[in-house]
Amino acid sequence: MIARTNGTPISITGLGCHVPERVLDNAELSTIVDTNDEWIVERTGIRERRIAAEDEALTDICLPAARRALEMAGADPASIDLLIVATVTPDMAFPSSSALIADTLGMPHAAAYDLSAGCTGFVYAIAQAHGMLSAGLAKRALVVGGDVLSTILDWTDRSTLVLFGDGAGAVVMEPVARGGFLGFELGADGGGGANLWLPGSGSRKFAEPEKYVKMNGREVFKFATRVMVSSAEAILGECGRTVADIDVYVPHQANVRIIDHAAKKLGIPQEKTVVNVEKYGNTSSGSIPLALADAADDGRLVPGKLVLLTGMGAGLTWGSALIEWTHPTTGAAA
Ligand code: ACO
């Protein structure tokens, strides 16, 4: 789907993120699998990632992010009437992680559900929240993106282990006077799904079920470099904007080579591109809100700036959102 928004302007009024304390750097990773810092940095740009503790599940890392976002928005948790958590690593299949978070934070009036769209989950979730808010079905939404991928990684498989990390981010969304989201583009290609999958993790029986993420890195790389560009171009065209209008580009943080390729092909200069993959790796649904929070801490997200978010991931899925930033956002540090 692709659409320019209409009706009441809706924007992000609060932003927060959180990562687990434990840092796993490339040197330590090299003691676990046959890899080295030079290979990982050259092929991915990643230097370290955060790994959840044994007793830390998804909601444990989402809650601090959500609390920060609510605080920044000055929003009472009880005023949230929609909570969407984008993730592929919920605490459990049910109850949903969003229902658990709503209960812990005290959101008795919130519709709460989880959404699964791989690493594009956060972009899908803000589009859904936008739809509900602009239709008047909700008044104030909390959208959380987060994953604890370390729990579904094969810790003996160097081809996937080096790429991923754990983390979460959250935003409060609500109607504003002007500005806010200008449009969304979202897509999915289930035909390519087996290039990044976890067969046996649901109701379909497989002769050889997998416990861990399986990925065809080269195919995902080709897919990623294609859709990161086509999705961004599509949403800019739909909203009548050009690349020159973009002030802040927040791409999914999968691999610095994918980000560089997309930015170069689109013609977005380095200084407008947010990159933090070196310190967190690919945190899936947490990636874009974590990068947004870093951009806020750098003072880049000021009212009036045009911000482009583009993600891609398992599904295979992709998605972009274009926002005219409306609210001062600072202090969202992890
Ligand atoms: N350390 C050292 N060597 C390694 C490692 C490692 N961690 N992993 C693979 N190698 C070796 C391979 O065995 C191979 O050796 P060989 O030539 O002797 O056979 C060599 O390095 C090259 O391997 P390739 O897989 O061809 O390496 P490539 O340049 O394609 O890079 C990578 C691999 C980084 C995974 C790349 O394909 C990529 O980034 N793909 C996209 C992955 C991605 O972003 N996935 C997630 C996106 S979706 C989402 O976010 C959920």
Boltz pocket constraint, residues with backbone or C-beta under 6 A from the ligand:
constraints:
  - pocket:
      binder: B
      contacts: [[A, 34], [A, 35], [A, 36], [A, 39], [A, 40], [A, 43], [A, 44], [A, 118], [A, 119], [A, 158], [A, 159], [A, 162], [A, 163], [A, 196], [A, 215], [A, 216], [A, 217], [A, 218], [A, 220], [A, 221], [A, 224], [A, 254], [A, 255], [A, 258], [A, 282], [A, 284], [A, 312], [A, 313], [A, 314]]
      max_distance: 6.0
